[in-house]
């Protein structure tokens, strides 16, 4: 009979070797996107991890934290792609490269300025733990900016009770060139969002905030 312990040891050795090869490929790629060697090492690491997990389950009814599915190496390139230039990297770059611009506007009502300032000052204190007495937040605009900075620029940072969302919209356009931030002054509120005559508006999505249950209920 086959020794399950020996099989498991061998399978674990293959996982470790695959992980080392994957790390070496990642280091050699130095951040290149869609590197073929990294992809092939990833597939090997995925499959050796999957095989070890299966053996562990069969032998002892235990599992690893690796939730992976086996990848057929012969189908991997077709399913997931190897790189921008294909498997051999010899395909020319797309001559019709495109730039997409997404413009968004979302408005909010401020029910309590004092409450919003308190939340923003708490966010500022959390962002500057070394300062005993950070500068106070002055005004609702600075408060909203502080919340955005604390949330790494994500609009999800504004999903707080101190701000009531109003209507908003998102516009997607095909543009000739990406934005040049150096071409606009810091206080230019219109220029960066002004469409170019050559831009093509693909579509617009209107956003409406959800009403509370009591607002949806029929009036007597």
WOFENTA-V12038 format. One record per residue. PHI is phi as a letter, one per 20 degrees, with the letter a starting at -180 (999 if undefined). Layout:
phi
PHI
PHI
This chain:
phi
999
f
f
f
f
f
f
f
f
f
f
f
f
f
f
f
f
f
f
f
f
f
f
f
f
f
f
f
f
l
n
f
e
l
f
f
f
f
f
f
f
f
f
f
f
g
f
f
f
f
f
f
f
f
f
f
f
f
f
c
m
d
c
e
f
e
e
c
d
f
d
f
g
f
d
f
f
f
f
d
n
d
a
f
e
n
f
e
m
e
f
f
f
f
f
d
f
c
d
d
d
d
d
c
c
c
d
c
e
d
f
b
f
f
f
f
f
f
f
f
f
f
f
f
f
f
e
c
f
e
e
f
c
f
f
f
e
d
n
f
f
f
f
f
f
f
f
f
f
f
e
l
n
f
f
f
f
e
e
c
f
f
c
e
f
d
f
b
b
c
c
d
c
e
c
f
b
f
f
d
f
f
e
c
f
f
e
e
e
d
g
f
d
f
f
e
g
e
f
d
f
e
a
c
d
e
d
c
f
f
e
f
g
f
f
e
f
f
e
e
